[in-house]
């Protein structure tokens, strides 16, 4: 192991095979790539396009999360704007409730959204605002559902935020609490008749990926009832309890919600990944096996065969230029990392390093089994660790998010954004084509030759 | 995406919609990156630093490294002293900077952490330094946070005894490209200066195939100490450099001139005259020629600028500078807006507008947001927007051409490399503005109205 690794961090790093610590708080003083509870909750709820996302706290948290997630909408664009109570010193001293109350009134006057989410950030709990009470009051006064997410950054890391978002969504689905619903609709959802159809959980419609997945199901003949939360509306999400199956794409953010929906509405769930030909085909097959008729099964097979053929033909020209290259992966959740290892293998690349911000123990075990011996696996990595191991392993490309991009470039390593800044969809069969093209353009960019010509040795 | 913005303006007291500012800590973090081998440290929850690094990376397209005290529930109840202690130990053990620059957050300020005494109690390795500044997120904006951090360096490190025949320059909240231009102007005028902070080479580093956690750049600790003994200091940016100027005056008694950013012709003239007074040298011939070329361009194209209405928005110092520049070009500044709550902005801008007899029909506001700016525009449109990236949402909604300038610029490349200051900055701005106006005219007009031959 390289020398400059913090002693306490060694337990969070494994050279394939060994077990490792994860789901722990970040070390004080570490340059962590991880975000906070509020961020986790906001990421999950943000793509609900017609909801009003109000950040109760000083301005920073609202401005840093303003229209940065890349989720697309077919309808309302309310979610792309930034709303905050912008607490000032006076409010910290005298309390922020008055401002929140005024804010809710203004929202009701200007926007009249179906639902308001209030995210209470770090300082709100400390100054003792009773956000719930203000929310109930506003709900009564304006007939708008108001859901509070207590998401102070210090309460944990991003994973806790995912859970809180799950709880908020459960509240959204509960008709009893909706001031606008008719009395006859207020019956327990579990007793409402199920319809044949599925919900998609954990896809945020980055670059239109939810649309791609929905189109596959449409072609097969399986109705999609609700999508959590890419391009969703509050009304659509409220129909979710009638679905017969939940298909969970981003397990890191949505496992909690899937479990709650199973407990309270009796909806079984499966994990599925739509990244890579292999995983996409498997996801579609598993869904039709559980829900579909013989006819739908054959439609699914026809779709898989046709789309795989097309994707394989499209990526073929790129394969010789990618063969034998070494890949490093640093993404948010473990399930995506696993998919990426498979996808790289299918493209002829070897994964030499894999890390996540919030991976779970069992996911790290799967990674260790999938990856070749000697692959470095790390939880909650920081830039120095990524640098040290990418160098040691001679990585040619890093897959990560916005903070990792310039780090990779500085090291002379190619980069692909598999986070919220992806411009082309990377899910589904067409995603494989886009992913391959992106890997190719970054690994084989003409700029690298000039860099090398200047006498620079790359990683 | 802004079709929900209503035209009718109602007073709001509860919500900020689409902010034209962000919080103090990110400014403090940026300032600290301009000091040599310095690791900025955020004393608060771990999410803060992740956001700040992301924002800076998105603006500069460069790695931006900083650490966090990673507050837990416990720290938010019992105070963050233990977290700071552990952080400092870990940071010097592993990352080994020369100095850690701590800034506070809304959380650590509200629970009442006393950074001054925490730092005094630290057991530091030989030769290592920890400094701090207070940047509660509910006061000021990223601009004042920047000023607080620069002032923090001065308070901790500037030494009166270190006599220097240099001058000190606080460049304000500007890009690495501005710092390079500033350095060039100083050299041409024969003035030797200590610039604090200096993010050039840190946040515009070249591609070398090597990643350095602490790139070769930034003001050295030696230079910061020597700031205490400079013969005079120039503080550029009326808001961003105000605190550093006060700190240097009160700690070391250095006379400091607080001036607007040298953006546009008149401001650059005034700045160079100051340098000339300091060095006793006349204005360099090269700069006179540059000025001449700038005026030549402005004159050549003056009919395209003349009386075009413009909205300028962003940070106070930038908008103040750009307002002067816009007036010099013959544009009509219509809306001048900043999210930073500083009434001095309104006074300054109105004074400038008054000098050009251009006050009528304008709206000048501090502490406002993009939503209000958009409403103004909906009520009375403008021909051009000049400002930061989020303005593009208005530009698209209202189909108005836009010139990007200021912080942050997230949706384009290269801006941080170019100056807005000096005649060169003005020339670039003149060209960008002209390009935006003419491209739009070309798109919409009849062929014969804008031929290949002008």
Interface residues (C-beta under 8 A of the other chain):
Chain A: X4 X5 X6 X8 X25 X26 X27 X28 X29 X30 X31 X32 X33 X34 X35 X36 X37 X38 X39 X54 X57 X58 X59 X60 X61 X62 X63 X64 X65 X66 X67 X77 X78 X80 X81 X82 X83 X84 X85 X86 X87 X88 X89 X91 X92 X99 X100 X101 X102 X103 X104 X105 X106 X107 X109 X110 X111 X122 X123 X126 X127 X152 X153 X154 X155 X157 X383 X384 X387 X402 X403 X405 X406 X407 X409 X410 X411 X412 X451 X456 X457 X458 X459
Chain B: X1 X2 X3 X4 X6 X10 X12 X13 X14 X15 X16 X17 X18 X19 X21 X22 X23 X25 X26 X39 X41 X44 X45 X46 X47 X48 X49 X50 X51 X52 X53 X54 X55 X57 X58 X61 X62 X63 X64 X65 X66 X67 X68 X69 X70 X71 X72 X73 X75 X76 X83 X84 X86 X87 X88 X89 X90 X91 X93 X94 X95 X105 X106 X107 X110 X111 X136 X137 X138 X139 X141 X205 X207 X208 X209 X210 X211 X212 X213 X339 X341 X371 X390 X393
